[in-house]
Amino acid sequence: MKDLTPEENRILKEKGTEAPFSSPLNAEKGKGMYTCKGCGAELFSSETKFDSGSGWPSFYDLAHNDSVDLLVDRSGGVERTEVVCSKCKGHLGHVFNDGPTDKTGKRYCINGTCLAFEPTKDK
């Protein structure tokens, strides 16, 4: 993994959660790619980002089919599906089945602290 700030380390390695509406990436509207801060792997395209109102960056699909691994998370007394980077295994967030029904129906609810945004370069 790359050198991480204490907050990035808390979330990526210790499976923490950032406060809702705390990430500037929640409001990012530019075109580009969201990558893992831990290793640089491509995770989500801006084309699949949507405003879920949850307070965390949300996406309805992955950049690549093998971008993430999905794991059962039974912490907190509830069963959820954890999303981890398939390359570095860093914790990213969770996926829920309440996303846009005209797309995949999925909502990848991701901690913005775990993401880097790489804008598309104009040609």
C-alpha positions, 0 to 999 in steps of 0.5 A: 500500500502507498503511504497513508494518512492516519484517516486513510489508514483507519478506513482502508486497513481498520475498516473504518467509516468516514462521517457522512458528507465529509468527503469533497468527492461526494460532490465531485461532478467531473468526468474521470476515474476513481482509484484506490488510495491504497494502491492506485487500482481503477475502481469506479468511473464517473459515468456510474456515479450518482447522488444517492443522498447517503452522504458518501460517494455512490456508484451503480457499477464498477470500472472493471468486473474484477475491480473489487471483491465482495465479502460478508460483513457481520459487524454491528449485528447486521449482515452487509456486503463489504466492498474491498479493493481486489488489488490491495484488499483495502476496505472501501465501503459496502454495496446495497441493492437500492441503487438506480433500478434502470441501471444495475440496482446496486449502490456501491456506498464508498468512503471518499477518503479511500478514493483518488479522483483522476480527471479525464484529460482533454484530447 
